[in-house]
Amino acid sequence: MAETHYPHAGAHGDEAAKPGHETSDINIRGVFAFGAALFVTAVFVHFFVWLLFIFFNGRETTRVAPQYPLAVGQEQRLPPEPRLQTNPREDLRELRANEDTLLNGYSWVDKNKGIVRIPIRQAMKLTIERGLPVRRDTSK
């Protein structure tokens, strides 16, 4: 038959043999003291870093930017060709205007073959009316 062994059981009788909680596991006061000390240290470190940022910021604003003698007078000089975009907003406006013209207007794609471009709304209406093209079954 299995016998249960309790490590604190001794000559104290049945009361000492019963399992229960141990009162010496953790020192609650020590845990709270450590947490409070950790919080105070964190506040001190954050305050120190904040002061350090203020110090470095003030030091940086008083610093004079270096002067490059060869670059004096060349602020408006453009880089050599090819320049990618000199006015990106205007380029985007032109691109969208060209796309709108293609999507909403009629034009020839290939006049010899009789292929034309129609407005996108008209093309969608025709697709709904006629349906999508279907491939023929070539497996037979």
N, C-alpha and C positions, 0 to 999 in steps of 0.2 A: 504494500500500500504506500502511496506517495505521501510524504510528510512535508508540510509547508514550513519553510525556514524563514524566520523574521530576524534580521541582524541585530536588532536592539532588544530582543527577548532575553531575559535573564532571570534572575532570582526574584524579580519584583512581582511575580504572580501573573494572573491573566490580563491585567490592565496594561502591562508593559508588552505583552505579546501581541496585542491588537495593532493592526496597521493604522496609521494616522498621518497627519501632516507633520513635517519637521519645522520647528520654529527657527532653526539656525541656518536655513538655506540661503537667504539673501538679506542684506542689510538695506532696507528701504531708504533710510536716511542717507546712506552712502550713494545710492543710485540717484536720488534727487539732488544731492550735493554735486555729483559729477555732471548731471544735466544742466544745473544752474551754472557751474563753472564753464561748461562747454558753450552755453548761450552767451555768457559774458565775454568769453574769448572771441566768439564769432562777431559780436557787436564791436569789440575793440579792433579786430582785423578789418572789418568793413569800414569803420571810421578812419583807420590808418590809410587804407587804400584810397578812400575818398579824398583825404588830404593830399596824398601823393599825386592824384590826378589833377587837383587844383594847382599844386606846385608845378607840375610838368606843363600844364596848359599856360600858366602865366609865364613860364620860362620860354615856351615856344612862341608866344605872341611878341615878346620883346626881341626875339632873334631876327636879324636882318637877313632877307633872302639873298643868296649869292648872286652876284652880277657876272654875267658872261660877256666879255667885251666883244667877241665875234658876233653875238646875237643882237647887239644893240642896233635898232633901226630895221630889223627884219621881222617884226611882229606880223605884218600883213603879207609876207611872202607866201605863195602857194607852193605845195609840193609838186614835183615833176609829174607829167602825164604818165599814165592814165589816172585821173582822179576818179574815185568810185562814185561818190555822191557829194555834190556841193550844196544842194538844197533838197534834202530827203522828203520834206513835206510836200513840196511841189511835185517831185517825182512820183510820190504815192498818189497825189491828186490826179496827175496825168494818166497813171496806170489804171486807176479806177474809172476814169472817164472813157478810156479806150475799151475797157472790159464792158462797161455799160453800153457803149455803141455797138459792140459785137453781139451782146446778149439781147438787145432790144431793137435791133434794126435788121433790115433786109440788105443782103449783099451777095455777090457772086463768089463762090468758092472756086469752081472750075467751069468757065463758060462753055468750053468745048464739050464737056461731058454733061452739061445741064445740071450741075450741082449748085444749089443756092443755100444761103443761110437765112433762116427765118427767126423771128423773135422767140425767145424761150417760152413765153406763155402760150404762144400759138403752137409751138412744138409739143408742149405738154398736153394741150387740148387734143391735138391730132393723135397723140399716142394713146390717150384714154379712149378716144372714139374707135381707132383702128386696132388697138392692142399691140403688144410687143411681137416682133417677128419670132417665129418658131423654127427650129432646125428640123429638117426632114430626117426620119429614121433611116439611116444608111446601113444598118446592121443586117438587113434581109436581102 
